[in-house]
Amino acid sequence: MIGFLQILLFVLVAAGGTAVVLTRDPVLQAITVSLYGVVLALLFFVHQAPDVALSQIVIGSVALPLMILLTLAKVKRNEARG
């Protein structure tokens, strides 16, 4: 039987995915992707997959947003040079 926490996390995952798609500012989108990764990791943990949840935290919540922000910084630096 599906519990209240599982339903809540499913709704948050759906809302988070929609928020990532609708966010247009790249910096805010990187932050939104990070928050989405945390919610997805919580969903994996609730479904008794702690190894997948840990991988999601490392990749989806830390590494991916960091790569996006570093890329944006490099593009802006190259645009300033000109």
C-alpha positions in Angstrom: 0.0 0.0 0.0 1.3 3.4 -0.9 1.8 5.7 2.1 1.3 9.4 2.4 5.0 10.1 2.2 5.3 8.2 -1.1 2.4 10.1 -2.6 3.8 13.4 -1.4 7.2 12.6 -2.9 5.7 11.6 -6.2 3.8 14.9 -6.3 7.1 16.8 -5.5 9.0 14.9 -8.2 6.3 15.8 -10.7 6.3 19.5 -9.6 10.1 19.6 -9.5 10.5 18.2 -13.0 8.0 20.8 -14.3 9.8 23.6 -12.5 13.1 22.5 -14.1 11.6 22.6 -17.5 9.8 26.0 -17.0 12.9 27.8 -15.5 14.6 29.9 -18.1 17.5 31.5 -16.3 20.4 29.0 -16.5 21.7 29.7 -13.0 18.2 29.3 -11.4 17.8 26.2 -13.5 21.0 24.7 -12.1 19.7 25.3 -8.6 16.3 23.8 -9.5 18.0 20.7 -10.9 19.9 20.4 -7.6 16.7 20.6 -5.6 15.0 18.2 -7.9 17.9 15.7 -7.4 17.4 15.9 -3.6 13.7 15.2 -3.9 14.4 12.3 -6.3 17.0 10.9 -3.9 14.4 11.0 -1.1 11.9 9.1 -3.3 14.5 6.4 -4.0 15.3 6.2 -0.3 11.6 5.8 0.7 11.4 3.0 -1.9 14.2 1.2 -0.1 17.0 1.9 -2.6 19.6 3.7 -0.5 22.4 2.9 -3.0 20.5 4.5 -5.8 19.6 7.4 -3.5 23.2 8.0 -2.6 24.3 8.0 -6.3 21.5 10.4 -7.1 22.6 12.8 -4.4 26.2 12.7 -5.6 25.5 13.0 -9.3 22.1 14.8 -9.6 22.4 17.1 -6.6 26.1 18.0 -6.7 28.0 17.1 -9.8 25.5 18.0 -12.5 24.6 21.5 -11.1 28.3 22.2 -10.5 29.2 21.3 -14.1 26.4 23.5 -15.3 27.5 26.5 -13.2 31.2 26.0 -14.2 30.2 25.9 -17.8 28.1 29.1 -17.5 31.0 30.8 -15.8 33.4 29.8 -18.6 31.0 31.0 -21.3 30.5 34.3 -19.6 34.3 34.7 -19.2 34.8 34.0 -22.9 32.1 36.4 -23.9 33.8 39.1 -21.8 37.1 38.6 -23.6 35.3 38.9 -26.8 
